[in-house]
Amino acid sequence: MEASTDAAAEGPWRALGADRTARLAALLEPLARAVEGSGLLPAGNPVGLTHGSGAARA
């Protein structure tokens, strides 16, 4: 299931290309850090993993 959703979401990133994808990630980094640091997001998830748990991505 995870591989299927990853493949379905890949199109827009492929269209951007590697350089523009990296640029977008760099531009969004401060926003992502602010959201993560706000404490407003739920800590848990359905499988019990947390950020930095060391779990490998499928």
Secondary structure by P-SEA (a helix, b strand, c coil): caaaaaaaaaaaaaaacaaaaaaaaaaaaaaaaaaaaccccccccccccccccccccc
